[in-house]
Amino acid sequence: MKRSFFEIIAEILRVAKNGAKKTRIMYSCNLSFHMNKNLIAYLLENDLLKIGNSLHTTDKGLEFLRIYQTLELLLDTKVQTGIKNREG
């Protein structure tokens, strides 16, 4: 199944939580060089990542992750509940 834009963004932010080089992000998130480059630029422009010795998730990025994880839980619960309701 194809990953959504937000799934990839969340994965990058998770990898960069404790600091990560571009190459580590690329391999950990299974991204092409060009996709990695474009997404990192996007995250830097939107203050979700910052550059130090390596790339780090910002407070804004951590907030995005927190909200994204909440949405994942809500949607997963609704999908599972919807499936149970259809079966019953």
C-alpha positions in Angstrom: 0.0 0.0 0.0 1.3 3.5 -0.9 2.2 5.8 2.0 0.6 9.1 2.3 2.5 12.4 2.4 1.7 12.8 6.1 2.8 9.2 6.9 6.2 10.0 5.3 6.5 13.3 7.1 5.7 11.7 10.4 8.3 9.0 9.8 11.0 11.5 9.0 10.2 13.5 12.1 10.3 10.3 14.2 13.8 9.4 12.8 15.1 12.9 13.4 13.8 13.1 17.0 17.3 12.5 18.5 19.2 13.8 15.5 19.9 12.2 12.2 21.9 12.8 9.1 20.2 13.0 5.7 21.5 9.6 4.7 20.0 7.9 7.8 16.7 9.6 7.1 16.8 8.4 3.5 17.5 4.8 4.4 15.3 4.6 7.5 12.3 6.0 5.6 13.0 4.2 2.4 13.1 7.4 0.3 14.8 8.2 -3.0 17.6 10.8 -2.9 15.3 13.4 -4.6 12.3 12.7 -2.4 14.5 12.9 0.7 16.0 16.2 -0.5 12.6 17.8 -1.3 10.9 16.6 1.9 13.8 17.8 4.1 13.7 21.2 2.4 10.0 21.3 3.0 10.3 20.4 6.7 13.1 23.0 7.2 11.1 25.7 5.5 8.1 24.9 7.7 10.2 24.8 10.9 9.4 21.1 11.6 13.2 20.3 11.3 16.2 22.3 12.3 19.9 21.9 11.3 22.6 21.5 13.9 25.4 18.9 13.7 22.5 16.8 12.2 18.8 17.3 11.5 16.6 17.5 14.6 12.8 17.6 15.0 11.7 21.0 16.4 9.1 21.6 19.0 6.7 22.3 16.2 7.6 19.0 14.6 7.0 17.2 17.9 3.6 18.8 18.1 2.8 17.6 14.6 3.8 14.1 15.6 1.7 14.2 18.7 -1.4 15.3 16.7 -0.7 12.9 13.9 -0.4 10.0 16.3 -3.7 11.0 17.9 -5.4 11.1 14.5 -4.0 7.7 13.6 -5.5 6.2 16.8 -8.8 7.9 16.2 -9.0 6.7 12.6 -7.8 3.2 13.4 -10.5 2.9 16.1 -13.2 4.2 13.7 -12.1 1.9 10.9 -12.1 -1.1 13.3 -15.5 -0.1 14.8 -16.9 0.4 11.3 -15.8 -3.1 10.3 -17.3 -4.7 13.4 -20.6 -2.9 12.9 -20.8 -4.1 9.3 -20.0 -7.7 10.3 -22.5 -7.7 13.2 
